[in-house]
Every structure is written in C-alpha cells, then in structure tokens.
C-alpha cells in the first residue's frame, strides 16, 4: 500500500482556522480591512454549529443554532448586510408542561402562573439574576465573589437555595436548556457569567424580545453562506488543521495536503476541537488547562415534519417543557413562516441524551415521537419526515451548543487562558465572547475582536 | 513537495495501544496466556509517565513515578519477577516546613506536632478518611452519598469544614501533592474514591510503609524495560495511534505508517491522549463525556544534583513542605542509595506550575533553587546538575501524575464511561483502577484486568 500526497504551500497575511460564524466574521473583517487572508474549514460547508438543511420535501430545517433576538446586534447587522430576513418564532396558543407523574399542564403566556414549584423556581432565578449583575464580563476574575462562586457547582447552589424538588427540576431543565449540561457539572460562576453576558436570565429563557424571538427565512446558515460567497476563494473547505507551528515570525497550519503559512493565525474552533490540533510549541498550561476545563454540552436536536401544524387548530402553541422520563426536554413549533408544513423540534440534552443516543435508530425515533404525542396528541406519532442531529457525535464540534466551564476552570486558567493571544495565535469562538457568550451573536463578536487584534498588531509592525 | 508513505499491515489477535505500565502489564499477561498481540507506543521508549534517565555523571533520576509501597502488590510482584531491587526512601533527620511569612519550622517524625493549623488539618483529614471508608471502589456509583459528594468541589467541602487559613493551606498542598490540582477544581467524591482506592489517607501521604516507602535501584522504569525486553518484537515503538476503527468483527489502529488489525484493542493511555485519537464510530456520549471531565493534573518535577547530600550532616532529612510563594511545594532527598551524590527533587504542581512554566529557563531554575536553599541552605544554590520535566507540556501525557475528575464527572458518565468496554475496544490505564488509582500499581492492575476481559471474550468466542 502506498499513499502519495502532494503538499501544497499557501501563503497569506493571516490564516483563519474554522469556518463557523466566528471564523467567517473574522475573515469578513479582514476582507473589509484589505488584509490578505485564507480561511480553512475542516467540513465541506461553512457554518460550524449552525447547520441548515433543505429536506427532500422542501422544508428548511436548522439542526444547530437557529434563533435571533433583538439585542443580538452583531448577528442582526450581519443578516441585514446580506439581506437575510427573519420572522417571529411561533408561540400563539397554550404552552404545555409535562410532569414526571405524567400530568400535563397547559398554560398561556411566558411562564405558568402556578405550576409545581414555580414560586421557588422564580425566587431562585431572581437570585441568579441579582448575583449575575455583579459579574465583570470583560475581566471575569475581577468579580467580587469570583473564587467562591467558581469553586461550586450550580447543583451545590440550588441545594443550598431550595429543598423544593419541583423547583429543582425546573432549575435542572433550565441548565439543560441553556448549557446542555446538568447542574452537578457546571461552575456556578460560569452560569452567572453567562447570564450576565446575555443581559439577564429572562433574555436567555424567553421568546418574544428575547433570545428565541425570531428565525431566519433562509435558515440560520443564510448569513454564513452569504459571507462565504463574498469571500470566494479565500475560504478553503475540507481542510482540517492537524498541526500548528508558531513563533514570533509567523505560523504554519498543516492539513493533510497543504501547509498554510501566515504572519498570524486566528483559531476559531470550539475548545474540544482545538485540543485535536498539535501545537508546536505546546500551548501554555493556562490555555491548555482552560480547554481541558471546557467540555462541550451534550445535545441532540430532533425534527418531525407533518403536513400541517395541526396543534394550532387545537389551541396549542407547540411549545412545551417536559419533566417526565422521555428524552425530549423542550419542544418548539419550528414550522415555516407560511405554515405550509408543520414542524416540531425537540431538544434532547444533558443526561437525557446519554443513554438515548446509544439506542438503535428505531428506538430513538419512537422515544422522541412519544414525547411529541404527549405534547400535541396522537397525530404526532406519524410524521411525514423525521431527522436527528446528535451533536455529541459530530466529528468536528464534538458536542453543543457550546462548551461550558467546570468548577475552577475560570479560577485556575481564565485570566490568561480564556482568550489572551498565545504569541502569534489569536483565539475566537463564541466561548471567548463577553456578550451573548455561547450564541451565534457571541461567535460573530469574537471573530471581529480577534480580527481587530490581528489588524492592530500587523499595522503597528508595519509602522515600526 | 511530495510525501510518500508506505502503509504496512500488521495483524494480531490483540493490539495494545500504549506502552506505559498499563499497556505493558496487559501485553505481558497476553504473552503469558499465549495470546498473539502487538503493542504500539507513540514514544521511542516504554514507561509512559514513568521516565528514568541516567544523567551524564551517572546519577539515575526518575522524572515521573518513582516510589513503591508495601501494599502495592502488583508493582512489587512485577519487580520481583524481573529482579528489580528497591531501597528505602531517605527520611532520616529533621523535615522542614516553610511558611508563607518566610518562617521555617524543622520537626522530627511523620508530621509536625504543633505547626500552624495542624490540629484542624488533622481533624479534617480524619473526616475525609471516615467518608472515604463508605466508598464502593468497584462500583463507585453505589456509594450512599455519591451524587451529593460528586456535585461539590473539595474546596466547597474544606470551606464548610474549617475557617482556619493555615489548615486550608495544608489541605490545598495535600490536594496539589496527590492530584497536581487545586481544591477548587476537583470533585470531592473523586478525592474520597482515590483515598479509598489507596487504603486510606495516611497511605497516600506518608513515607515509611506507605506510598513513598521505597525506590528502585534501577529507577522506576526498570521493571518496564524488563517487560519490554521479554516481549521483544511484540512492542513497536514510535507508532502513534491516529485513528481506531472498531466493530463487532475487530479493530483497525492506524498510525502514520502502519495499520494494525486485531480482533480486540486494549487502549492503555491517559484520558487526554485518548481524546487525540479519532474513533470510528465516535465514542459513546458516556465515554467521551468521562474523558472530557478528566483533565490531567498540572505538574513539573525538578532535580538538582550535588556532590553529596550535604544537608544530612546538618541533621536535615531533605524532606520539606513549602507554603511560601515559591514554585516548589514539596522536596524530597532523592539521592542514590549509596549517597555517592546528593539529589534533591522538587514538585511544582497545581497553580504553582502555571506561571512558572512560562518563565524562561534561567528564571525557572533560579526560582526552584531559591526554594531549595530555603530548605537546606545556600549550598543548594550551586548544583552540579539541574534538570526539569514539565509534564504539562509532555507531547503524549499532556500532564501528570494522572487525570483527576471534575465535579459531576462520576455522576454523569462514570457508570458506563469509566472503564466499561466500548464494543471491541477495552480500556486500561491507572485512571481505570479500583486499587491504587493514579499509581504505577493501579496502572499494572488495570492492564491485567483489561487483558483478562479480552482473554475471556476470545476464549468464549473460541468455544462458541
């Protein structure tokens, strides 16, 4: 057996590693600033953890990030530049809560007024908001009670706050929904930082005027595809960075077939993808330790397509939260704006995904459709189309939506490991954002920030 | 540029990935059972995190694991089989404690009777021992207070136990010394599990009749080299596993130049090294999540060699614990048994290693030698030889001594992700041991256990 490989050499001022929203935003800013760059992306598409698919029957599905809210100004500006329109997330009708005893509670409005544990849940979430207001999102280590909060899990905090088991179930589902993690594995400080970065707990949790406000007509990958179209040959797909050599003189990014040489690199990958690259010299202890305290959330996103959003006629919104033993934690109506089809999306996250993902195809599907029928009735059992994206098994992202930080990660490694450049290597990715960390919007601002770092370094060198 | 690679194909019944003590023990058991195997090791030597070097002047230094204690029966049996002799760790004379105010406290015996915070420290360590006695080391998730303890850090527990800052300093140094981590980042349950796996806190902390009891005349790699010598051509050095494909029919382990095919694989690597391998199909969420909640400790081991162990004449043992701002936390007399040279070894771990490891060579050395002079006097400032091993920057191990578990790691992933085989892939490594987890002894027993799993599977297939 002989394998022959021609190694190409590509030179540019800056090499951007990763073609998700962070890398694309960085490349676009370099393009706008007239800086020569090359972007390398391992997959055969751009978008990263945003993945829009048009199914055989024409329905557009977002397997990854999908929403945009009014304070997500970086994403809105990008969409506006490329003329990508949005429409409001459907939430008309009664929402449903499914409880662990099998009972269902329909309700109108943003939150049930008197569901089990709701008063205690609301009180604790207000405490979270109050503590989050003290977080310094630019220099988190300057937060007054930083070390104390980072040395405990969200679970420790919830246990200390309330004995109400239903309030604790609500808090656990919130942690699943926001970080695809369980309260027992996430740093309380990271929870507070993330709430602060979004502008408050309500911004994270609610739909109208909040993080889940609107969707893109093109799917959420529309702006990403538009950026890639504009950048043209500067974007190289199917090029997975295997190693990065860096020193004061520049960087060399090697893929299976090509060496990309540049003066600076912007690495815009999820933390666990960064760890698959061999760096020479090895990354500093602070950066490596930060990455190894940043596991990816566990999540799958599942869609079922029906001939119509039949639940609407029954007065249901299709929005549901489930506290039972099924795999799905939250359901949304993900139908197209014209309601030409009915689409339910389910989120399987945290502990829910672990055993479910090991089932065979038929059992996984049956379990999800059982969750859907609990919410909108028996018609949900026979969709026209059914599809899953198990992000925890995605070759490149290795989880989703984003990485969270385990206790002590911020304390031990944050100050120098979070996003401080490592010599000629700069770091982007939504995990490095101070505003809407974990969201598409944070990815974009992180790319712009990293590009600005590079541009200012290159121009100061040029002047010097 | 053209790169040409001839891909060799090597077939055997079992492929063992990793040539540390775990992989070597597995291969030796397969050899003894007459099972055809190949062991692939990425480095150009065996031993993994045990690394013995003979310096230019003839002094033997252990850069990695070095000690053996009387209850470490797997290591003792292996050493005995190959005639590797041991000698007692030197601890005659007064030990020294160096405090953060710069004061030094010499004392005789295993622990100072009345140092700062000693009573509170002793009380809390006894509580740890008491809780550890309830841990089920074979099926840790069956421990009564499992979820409660795993949802908190050691730091939360220490804060709840005592307000005494000096007791907390002692506890922090103990955590550094045992896990190369800080109390704020390690699961309390993991701490208790590990104490239980060693047979108690004293076994971990003390020298005579405990974990630090003796050293090997050949250095701790002596038995490893002997095993490799016996296994001969079955051990392939310089072969780094890049990908592993596995299904019911068998496994294919690919390195840069060779494909190793077998019916079963035993992967005997530290958790973060496992994560650099591409598995097809992807690892289950439970196993991947376990690995991503198992960061490596941060540690460097530094040696200074002198013409003689001059501190002994001054009545000092060379053993010290340091609570000051220097890089070194603990010092031992690591001289050869015949005292033909004087050798001090220093451990730089946890937070101490992070900034220190970013200094240039001269500053790192100066800081360490300042720690040594604080302990044994000014003569320590001018060694004949000085050498460091920064394990956190080791290409393969990526840290040391071992991986610890972050909060929630055991709860979320332990039951199925800790060491349960993944199809035809079996897991070894000291992190998978129930006895002396984290030690050479645990590595060996883990390799034997994994080999037994494989042998019993192969023979039941042969019968079937």
Interface residues (C-beta under 8 A of the other chain):
Chain A: X1 X2 X3 X4 X5 X6 X7 X8 X9 X147 X150 X151 X152 X153 X155 X156 X159 X182 X183 X184 X185 X186 X259 X272 X275 X276 X278 X281 X282 X284 X285 X286 X288 X289 X292 X293 X295 X296 X298 X351 X353 X354 X357 X358 X392 X393 X395 X398 X406 X407 X408 X409 X411 X412 X413 X416
Chain B: X1 X2 X3 X4 X5 X6 X7 X8 X9 X147 X150 X151 X152 X153 X155 X156 X159 X182 X183 X184 X185 X186 X272 X275 X276 X278 X281 X282 X284 X285 X286 X288 X289 X292 X293 X295 X296 X298 X351 X353 X354 X357 X358 X392 X393 X395 X398 X406 X407 X408 X409 X411 X412 X413 X416
